[in-house]
Every structure is written in C-alpha cells, then in structure tokens.
Amino acid sequence: MSGHSKWNNIKRKKEKTDGQKAKIFTKMGREIAVAVKEGGSADPASNSKLKDAIAKAKANNVPNDNIERIIKKAAGEGNADNYEALQYEGYGPCGIAVIVETLTDNRNRTAADVRHYFDKFGGNLGQSGCVSFMFNQKGVLVIEAEGLDEDKVMEDALEAGAADFAADEDVFEITTEPDDFSAVRDDLEAKGYTFVSAEVEMVPDVYATIPDEDAAVKMEKLLDALEDNDDVQNVWHNWERPEE
C-alpha cells in the first residue's frame, strides 16, 4: 500500500508540474546552483550533489541547455545568489504529517509564507522534529513499465544494489538506501533505463486517510499553496489520497 501511495503522490506532482514548467525549472535551477556552490565544483563527475541534482532535473524534463546555463551561472564569479536550506514541519487537516523543504534567500519571508499556508488551510506549523521521526530517507527511482519485462527490471535493479522493487500500476518503483541511490541510478542509466522520478525522498512509515471531504479539499489546497511557492523545493506528507 505504501508504494502505491508514493506513486500516487509523485504522479499528482508530475501532472501538476507538466502544466507549470517555468516554476519547476526555477526550483530545479535553484537546487543545481546550490549543489555547485556546496560541492565546490561545476563538474558532476567530482560533485555528487550536483550529479544528483542534474538527474532530478532531467527526470523533471528540464532541457540540457537550461541545466548547462544554470551550472555556468552558478560557477561564475560575481554570482550573488545565496540560498540556505531550511526545513519546516507541521500538521495538515486531520493531523496529516507534513515536511516542507525550502531553499531561500530570505528566511523571514519563507517562514511567514509557510506559516500562513498552514494557518489558512486548517493545519498548524510545529516545532522542528515534530513529524520527521515518522519518515525515513530513501532513494526512490520510478520507471515507466510500458514495454519492459518486470522480471528483467527487477533483476537489474537488485543487481545494481537496490533495497526493494515493486510493480505499481503502470510503473516500477525501485527503492534504495540513501547512500546507494546515486550508484544504483548510474548503474540503471548505463543499462539504458530512464526515470519518471529520481530523487532521495522522505517516505512515511505509515499513511493516514482524511475521512472528511472538506478537510481533504483543504489539505489539497495546502499542498498546492506550498508547491506553488518558489522557495519550496519539496513537500513530503503521509496523506494517502483516495484513488483518482
């Protein structure tokens, strides 16, 4: 069930971002720029953080030209963009656990925005650590199943060092330990696989439902508001949405 819920969340996010390419390009660009600065190199071969950010951007359909332009800009002298990573935790309607990962150049603005969204849509922002204990970091690679043999993909994934494999609707979902993620992804890429989604995620231990329809609408609006904010990179939660 958890795998199913994960894909449901990724699918919804991808459907949304397909209609908002400019916004997702901005977010990916910010992540790549931070990876260049933090890793100290514009070469993905020697900067694993940058390599991961590029793979995530490609899975989100960011063109190679855009990626190269962002890397050059981030590596250039006089680039004053300075983002810090901040994480917020809280509860949505009906106690749904929510983690918000941000990259911001103005922490006061971002904190005020995030708090406003939680308040407006029936949730509340909590203290650091209030919900993150309910999540585990895992590498998650999603491959479209069409035209592929399930046994072969599973064999390739496990050989590459994956921790788990699941067939889910029209995709295969491969889970790795966070430290193994890059190596497994590189191995599968070398075998010709492409990914619908490829990133280290915060995966909840258990999922929760929202029985009240009004509360479910508010939860959807809370997620939309957070994901539409340019400072927000990722939103993780343990809401098990009803099947579309």
Secondary structure, DSSP 8 states (H G I E B T S, - for coil): -HHHHHHHHHHHHHHHHHT-HHHHHHHHHHHHHHHHHHHT-S-TTT-HHHHHHHHHHHHTT--HHHHHHHHHHHHSTT-----EEEEEEEE-GGG-EEEEEEEES-HHHHHHHHHHHHHHTT-EE--TTTTGGGEEEEEEEEEE-TT--HHHHHHHHHHHT-SEEEEETTEEEEEE-GGGHHHHHHHHHHTT---SEEEEEEEESS-B----HHHHHHHHHHHHHHHHSTTEEEEEE-B-----
